[in-house]
Amino acid sequence: MSNSPWLSLSDAIATMLSQTQPVSVSEKADVKAAVGRVLAIPVVASINVPPCNNSAMDGYALKSSDGKAGNTLEVVGAVFAGDSQSPTVLPGQCVRIMTGAPIPTDCDAVIIQENVSREDDTITLQTDTAPLANIRETGSDIARGDQLFDAGHRLTATDTMLLSSLGLASVDVYRQLTIGLLATGDELVEAGNPLATGQIYESNRTGVAALLQNWQVHINNFGIVADEPETLKQVLQEAQQTCDVIISSGGVSVGDADFVKPVLDELGEIGFWKVAIKPGKPFAFGRLGNAVFCGLPGNPVSACVTTEQLVVPVIRHLQGETGLGNGHRLTLKAQITRDIKRRAGRLDFQRAVFSQNADGTLIVTPLAKQSSGVMTSFSKANCYMLIPAEADGLNTGDWVEIQPFSIAGKLG
C-alpha cells in the first residue's frame, strides 16, 4: 500500500477498492426482506410475464375481423381475472372481459367499454378495433429465459416486486458484512449520563450507524475507548476477530493523545491517513488482520462526510456490488447564489440548500456556518456543494456540482 499523504478523493477511493476484495460467500434471502442486498448470481426468468395474453382494460373481447365501427355483436359470456376457461366466440360474437382476464383463444382484440353502446345482450362498436388492441401479450414484460439482473446488482423495492412476479420466494445474495464501530476519547460520554466539566456526549457512532443502515450491514458496537494505547489495542484485536470492517472515530490526527495511527502501525498496516478533502483530511485506511480499517476524524461533520464519501464506497465494493467505479453519488449542476472566498488546496464539501427557481434552474446557497463541529449545518442543509480543490473562490452565478442528500432532501 502507498503511504503517500494527501491523496485526492478519487485516488483514495481507487486505492481502497484496489486493496479490498468483495465477499464470496452467498446465502438465501427472503425476497420480502431482500431490499438493499446484493445478488450473488444472475436472475433468469423461468416463466413469462404475463403468463398468457390478458386484457389491459375493462371491455369486450372480440375477433378483430369483426372490429369495424358500427358492427353489432352478440355478447355470449364474460371472463374475469383468474378464470381458467372462457366461452367459445364465433364470428359476430364477443365476451365481456375485465382487466387482467385471459383473452379467449378465439379473440385477438379488446374494445374498451367506453367505445361501445350496449343493449341487452348486444353491443354496437363506436370505433374501429385493430388486432391486439388493449391486449397484454404473453411475455411482453418478461420472456422466459430473459436475464433480469446480473450478479452484483443491489436490489431495490421495485426489484423485489418484479422477483415476486416471477414466483421467486428467495434469492441468492452475498452475505451481510459485519461492521465494528468504536469511538476514542477520554472526553466522550454516553448519552443519558451526566457530563462533567470538559466532557461531551459521543454522537459519531450513532450517526455512522444511521448512515450505514440502508446498506444492509450488521453493526457491532464496541463503545467508547479511552485514550490509552493498551486499551485501544485490546479492543481492536477483539474487533478484528469478528468484523469485516472496523470504523473508529477520533484519534487519527497528530495530537499527543491520538493513538489510533501508532496502534494500527503495530497491529496491522496503514494504507494512507490523509485525504485532500474538507472537512475530513485526517482519514486513516488500513488493515487489521482480515478486517478493513477506516479511521474517521473526531469532529462530527468530518465523520459524516468521510463516512459518506470514503467508507460507503468501500462497503458497497466489499458487498460485491458492481458498476461503482470511483463514484457512488448522484451529482448535479447548480448555480451558486452568493460569492465564496476560500483557500485552495482541498475538495470542499460545503453543506448547502438547493432548490429550483422559476425557470427551472437549480440554484444552491451554502450555509454560513461550515465548521466541522457544527452539526446543525446538516439539519439545515439538503445537499453537499462541491468546491474544487484548485478553486480559491466562487462568484454568484457560477456553476458548481452538488450532491443531494436524498430524494427527501435529508442526509442518510
Phi and psi in degrees as a GROMACS rama.xvg file:
@    title "Ramachandran Plot"
@    xaxis  label "Phi"
@    yaxis  label "Psi"
@TYPE xy
-77.5755  140.63  SER-2
-101.998  15.401  ASN-3
-66.1083  124.911  SER-4
-78.2126  171.37  PRO-5
55.416  48.9711  TRP-6
-69.3959  147.073  LEU-7
-67.5704  162.127  SER-8
-58.8896  -47.2039  LEU-9
-64.0126  -39.2154  SER-10
-68.0638  -37.6208  ASP-11
-63.2446  -45.3746  ALA-12
-63.5991  -45.2011  ILE-13
-59.9052  -40.5277  ALA-14
-63.0667  -46.2789  THR-15
-63.4402  -42.8504  MET-16
-67.1985  -35.8089  LEU-17
-72.6419  -21.292  SER-18
-101.672  9.26895  GLN-19
-130.824  147.005  THR-20
-114.938  131.952  GLN-21
-60.6387  153.775  PRO-22
-64.9093  153.858  VAL-23
-117.661  -13.3516  SER-24
-79.3621  133.781  VAL-25
-115.568  167.425  SER-26
-152.852  164.448  GLU-27
-84.6584  137.459  LYS-28
-126.496  135.527  ALA-29
-60.2502  129.821  ASP-30
-56.004  -35.1508  VAL-31
-65.0163  -20.4378  LYS-32
-119.508  22.9081  ALA-33
-98.5881  1.23372  ALA-34
-59.3899  129.599  VAL-35
90.6541  -11.1718  GLY-36
-82.8631  158.187  ARG-37
-108.231  127.119  VAL-38
-66.5368  136.442  LEU-39
-93.038  -23.3701  ALA-40
-136.374  155.91  ILE-41
-62.6772  154.101  PRO-42
-104.977  120.693  VAL-43
-116.242  132.302  VAL-44
-69.2883  130.412  ALA-45
-99.3946  -6.41324  SER-46
-138.074  167.024  ILE-47
-86.2831  145.396  ASN-48
-131.489  117.45  VAL-49
-69.7337  157.799  PRO-50
-74.3957  -15.2741  PRO-51
-152.24  164.035  CYS-52
-59.9948  128.988  ASN-53
-139.38  165.218  ASN-54
-80.8518  133.954  SER-55
-85.7361  -10.0075  ALA-56
-145.073  160.649  MET-57
-75.0201  133.052  ASP-58
175.611  -135.605  GLY-59
-137.53  129.115  TYR-60
-87.7966  136.905  ALA-61
-153.011  175.788  LEU-62
-84.8883  130.296  LYS-63
-61.5815  -22.813  SER-64
-66.06  -20.4806  SER-65
-96.1534  5.01762  ASP-66
-88.695  38.4298  GLY-67
-95.989  137.078  LYS-68
-53.9731  134.359  ALA-69
99.512  -17.744  GLY-70
-67.5366  144.015  ASN-71
-109.911  129.001  THR-72
-122.575  149.567  LEU-73
-86.8638  132.1  GLU-74
-88.3475  115.66  VAL-75
-109.094  11.1132  VAL-76
161.927  -169.109  GLY-77
-145.067  149.907  ALA-78
-129.845  130.702  VAL-79
-114.835  158.999  PHE-80
-56.8045  131.999  ALA-81
95.9115  -12.1441  GLY-82
-66.6027  139.225  ASP-83
-100.306  -11.9237  SER-84
-132.375  154.508  GLN-85
-142.505  157.95  SER-86
-65.9196  155.294  PRO-87
-71.8903  135.437  THR-88
-117.983  116.92  VAL-89
-95.5591  166.575  LEU-90
-53.0043  136.535  PRO-91
85.659  4.5897  GLY-92
-121.192  168.899  GLN-93
-156.066  171.464  CYS-94
-131.449  144.998  VAL-95
-66.7254  135.569  ARG-96
-138.615  144.801  ILE-97
-107.18  158.951  MET-98
-55.7296  129.459  THR-99
89.6878  -8.75832  GLY-100
-75.4215  145.721  ALA-101
-65.78  141.953  PRO-102
-76.5942  128.168  ILE-103
-56.1498  145.897  PRO-104
-62.0448  -22.7191  THR-105
-85.601  -3.52621  ASP-106
-114.809  153.708  CYS-107
-140.064  19.3461  ASP-108
-159.478  158.306  ALA-109
-131.49  131.155  VAL-110
-104.541  132.822  ILE-111
-71.4292  152.78  ILE-112
-63.8055  -25.4734  GLN-113
-70.5963  -15.3637  GLU-114
-104.441  21.7443  ASN-115
-135.225  159.773  VAL-116
-115.963  134.271  SER-117
-114.896  139.303  ARG-118
-139.183  114.428  GLU-119
53.8799  -120.043  ASP-120
-103.176  28.2322  ASP-121
-133.977  153.519  THR-122
-126.288  151.607  ILE-123
-118.281  125.876  THR-124
-75.2745  132.944  LEU-125
-99.1662  -13.5903  GLN-126
-137.86  160.622  THR-127
-70.1994  151.166  ASP-128
-127.645  120.101  THR-129
-88.563  159.922  ALA-130
-54.6985  137.663  PRO-131
69.4485  10.699  LEU-132
-59.9817  129.903  ALA-133
58.6165  32.7284  ASN-134
-118.393  129.743  ILE-135
-88.8769  114.056  ARG-136
-78.7425  153.668  GLU-137
-52.6382  126.897  THR-138
70.5322  13.8976  GLY-139
-69.4307  -26.3395  SER-140
-90.2856  -54.0036  ASP-141
-135.16  129.252  ILE-142
-101.669  142.619  ALA-143
-52.2818  130.207  ARG-144
96.9553  -11.7882  GLY-145
-64.8807  135.605  ASP-146
-89.0136  116.032  GLN-147
-88.8751  -39.4811  LEU-148
-138.981  142.666  PHE-149
-83.8524  160.148  ASP-150
-60.1516  141.823  ALA-151
95.4378  -2.22851  GLY-152
-82.8343  130.915  HIS-153
-88.6259  125.672  ARG-154
-76.5587  135.649  LEU-155
-102.136  175.292  THR-156
-61.0213  -43.1177  ALA-157
-70.2219  -28.2953  THR-158
-61.3196  -41.1535  ASP-159
-67.4489  -31.7557  THR-160
-63.0203  -43.7392  MET-161
-62.8133  -43.6543  LEU-162
-62.1904  -40.1018  LEU-163
-65.1544  -32.946  SER-164
-67.4819  -17.1929  SER-165
-89.2474  -2.29212  LEU-166
84.4503  13.3559  GLY-167
-83.2481  126.094  LEU-168
-94.7212  -22.7495  ALA-169
-146.01  160.964  SER-170
-138.083  157.373  VAL-171
-87.6668  119.576  ASP-172
-128.624  159.509  VAL-173
-69.5359  148.947  TYR-174
-61.2941  156.89  ARG-175
-74.7787  147.078  GLN-176
-82.9215  149.94  LEU-177
-106.369  123.789  THR-178
-110.603  124.384  ILE-179
-95.5213  129.602  GLY-180
-115.776  135.623  LEU-181
-148.832  156.409  LEU-182
-126.549  140.158  ALA-183
-112.647  142.222  THR-184
146.807  125.754  GLY-185
-67.2363  -19.5089  ASP-186
-83.9364  -5.78102  GLU-187
-88.6184  142.053  LEU-188
-133.652  140.958  VAL-189
-66.4675  141.567  GLU-190
-57.2146  142.335  ALA-191
99.5638  -14.0752  GLY-192
-102.516  155.074  ASN-193
-70.7789  151.003  PRO-194
-97.6255  135.734  LEU-195
-93.0588  169.346  ALA-196
-58.4405  131.707  THR-197
88.3085  -2.87668  GLY-198
-99.7234  158.726  GLN-199
-137.63  157.886  ILE-200
-78.4368  135.944  TYR-201
-80.6771  127.949  GLU-202
-128.062  -13.3768  SER-203
-63.7569  -40.2894  ASN-204
-62.7808  -38.4097  ARG-205
-61.9639  -47.3424  THR-206
-66.6177  -43.538  GLY-207
-64.9213  -43.9687  VAL-208
-59.8618  -39.3094  ALA-209
-66.9909  -40.454  ALA-210
-64.974  -28.117  LEU-211
-92.2027  -7.21666  LEU-212
-64.5564  -28.5842  GLN-213
-78.1713  -5.31039  ASN-214
-101.659  14.5288  TRP-215
54.3171  60.7613  GLN-216
-121.715  155.445  VAL-217
-88.0097  137.231  HIS-218
-109.355  124.877  ILE-219
-106.469  119.594  ASN-220
-98.7072  114.87  ASN-221
-96.9431  6.98665  PHE-222
76.0337  -161.281  GLY-223
-92.8573  131.203  ILE-224
-112.767  130.986  VAL-225
-66.4417  157.542  ALA-226
-76.6241  71.2104  ASP-227
-144.154  117.242  GLU-228
-53.7829  -43.1292  PRO-229
-67.2288  -38.8869  GLU-230
-64.5731  -44.781  THR-231
-62.1132  -41.4387  LEU-232
-60.8116  -42.5936  LYS-233
-63.5539  -43.6452  GLN-234
-65.3889  -43.8047  VAL-235
-65.9529  -36.9497  LEU-236
-65.1409  -37.972  GLN-237
-66.9051  -44.0096  GLU-238
-64.5932  -37.8548  ALA-239
-68.7263  -15.3048  GLN-240
-76.7969  -24.6498  GLN-241
-123.128  -9.18653  THR-242
-113.48  146.72  CYS-243
-82.2793  -36.3091  ASP-244
-134.288  134.331  VAL-245
-112.73  125.35  ILE-246
-119.649  117.362  ILE-247
-110.988  156.438  SER-248
-127.017  137.718  SER-249
88.6805  158.073  GLY-250
78.542  13.1903  GLY-251
-108.089  7.34976  VAL-252
-90.4001  -149.656  SER-253
-122.31  22.5696  VAL-254
-74.8467  169.564  GLY-255
-65.5236  -24.2079  ASP-256
-104.837  15.4468  ALA-257
-95.4676  96.6549  ASP-258
-102.501  -4.54027  PHE-259
-61.5957  -47.3944  VAL-260
-61.8903  -50.5514  LYS-261
-63.1561  -36.2897  PRO-262
-67.1636  -40.3455  VAL-263
-65.3472  -38.3298  LEU-264
-57.7331  -38.5861  ASP-265
-75.2548  -42.9866  GLU-266
-89.2253  -27.1348  LEU-267
-146.686  -129.882  GLY-268
-148.332  149.531  GLU-269
-108.994  129.289  ILE-270
-85.0978  -48.095  GLY-271
-160.287  163.181  PHE-272
-145.124  17.8134  TRP-273
-143.33  132.967  LYS-274
-125.577  139.077  VAL-275
-82.1707  62.5268  ALA-276
-130.004  159.1  ILE-277
-137.251  125.373  LYS-278
-76.8145  163.34  PRO-279
117.439  19.2071  GLY-280
-57.1894  -48.7358  LYS-281
-80.1164  77.5901  PRO-282
-114.131  125.537  PHE-283
-104.811  135.924  ALA-284
-128.508  135.306  PHE-285
-171.772  -156.668  GLY-286
-135.823  145.645  ARG-287
-126.779  99.1345  LEU-288
61.9603  -125.211  GLY-289
-89.5819  -1.24191  ASN-290
-93.2262  144.418  ALA-291
-84.5012  137.399  VAL-292
-112.701  132.525  PHE-293
-128.169  117.498  CYS-294
-103.222  115.002  GLY-295
-90.7116  152.64  LEU-296
-62.8501  159.675  PRO-297
-78.775  -29.6726  GLY-298
-62.7812  132.988  ASN-299
-61.6312  -39.9427  PRO-300
-64.0973  -43.8729  VAL-301
-61.8125  -38.9049  SER-302
-63.6593  -40.7976  ALA-303
-65.8679  -46.7621  CYS-304
-61.8542  -46.5876  VAL-305
-69.4365  -32.5302  THR-306
-62.5619  -48.6423  THR-307
-66.1271  -44.1588  GLU-308
-88.8038  -24.7898  GLN-309
-119.827  -44.6014  LEU-310
-74.4647  -45.1163  VAL-311
-58.3477  -44.6674  VAL-312
-58.9074  -36.6806  PRO-313
-66.6054  -43.8393  VAL-314
-61.8666  -44.5789  ILE-315
-62.0794  -38.8603  ARG-316
-65.4183  -45.6465  HIS-317
-62.862  -31.3956  LEU-318
-75.252  -5.037  GLN-319
91.5546  7.17904  GLY-320
-69.0351  136.773  GLU-321
-107.926  166.968  THR-322
78.1633  19.575  GLY-323
-83.566  -37.0973  LEU-324
58.839  -136.835  GLY-325
-98.5774  3.05873  ASN-326
-125.343  158.832  GLY-327
-151.192  5.52902  HIS-328
-123.943  141.724  ARG-329
-65.7465  129.192  LEU-330
-122.71  130.321  THR-331
-120.497  167.893  LEU-332
-105.065  136.583  LYS-333
-143.65  158.239  ALA-334
-95.8085  131.24  GLN-335
-77.3522  144.896  ILE-336
-98.6253  -5.4854  THR-337
-152.086  159.993  ARG-338
-69.3659  148.509  ASP-339
-133.533  132.618  ILE-340
-113.082  136.907  LYS-341
-156.675  171.018  ARG-342
-94.3497  127.182  ARG-343
-67.0862  159.152  ALA-344
141.361  -35.4358  GLY-345
-133.568  145.534  ARG-346
-64.2111  122.876  LEU-347
-105.807  122.439  ASP-348
-99.59  86.7068  PHE-349
-85.4563  140.895  GLN-350
-79.4496  134.381  ARG-351
-150.051  171.815  ALA-352
-120.478  123.967  VAL-353
-113.102  154.539  PHE-354
-156.844  -178.128  SER-355
-115.27  129.247  GLN-356
-83.886  -174.759  ASN-357
-62.4126  -29.6349  ALA-358
-94.0685  9.36864  ASP-359
90.9658  0.231672  GLY-360
-77.8013  136.921  THR-361
-76.0377  131.417  LEU-362
-123.148  153.421  ILE-363
-139.974  137.879  VAL-364
-124.379  117.052  THR-365
-70.6145  146.892  PRO-366
-73.1903  153.754  LEU-367
-68.519  -39.1085  ALA-368
-94.8701  114.514  LYS-369
-119.316  14.5846  GLN-370
-62.7127  146.004  SER-371
-71.8019  -3.59468  SER-372
-104.609  2.74599  GLY-373
-100.226  92.336  VAL-374
-72.0532  -20.8888  MET-375
-63.5478  -18.1286  THR-376
-62.4745  -30.0085  SER-377
-74.594  -39.8861  PHE-378
-64.6314  -30.829  SER-379
-91.7291  -16.5194  LYS-380
-95.7142  162.789  ALA-381
-130.55  9.11488  ASN-382
-162.231  163.58  CYS-383
-91.5079  137.854  TYR-384
-106.398  122.655  MET-385
-96.1035  118.665  LEU-386
-103.477  120.524  ILE-387
-57.9578  151.279  PRO-388
-58.014  -35.5331  ALA-389
-82.029  -10.0393  GLU-390
-80.3261  131.339  ALA-391
-99.5286  7.44769  ASP-392
167.921  168.973  GLY-393
-134.495  149.826  LEU-394
-109.414  152.727  ASN-395
-52.2103  130.24  THR-396
95.7639  -13.1641  GLY-397
-65.0855  148.585  ASP-398
-89.8596  133.811  TRP-399
-132.552  161.42  VAL-400
-86.3768  142.371  GLU-401
-128.805  153.443  ILE-402
-121.334  104.26  GLN-403
-58.3478  139.789  PRO-404
-63.3259  -40.1249  PHE-405
-171.122  173.62  SER-406
-59.9212  -36.284  ILE-407
-79.7169  -8.10596  ALA-408
85.6314  13.5635  GLY-409
-124.048  147.307  LYS-410
-64.7762  136.121  LEU-411
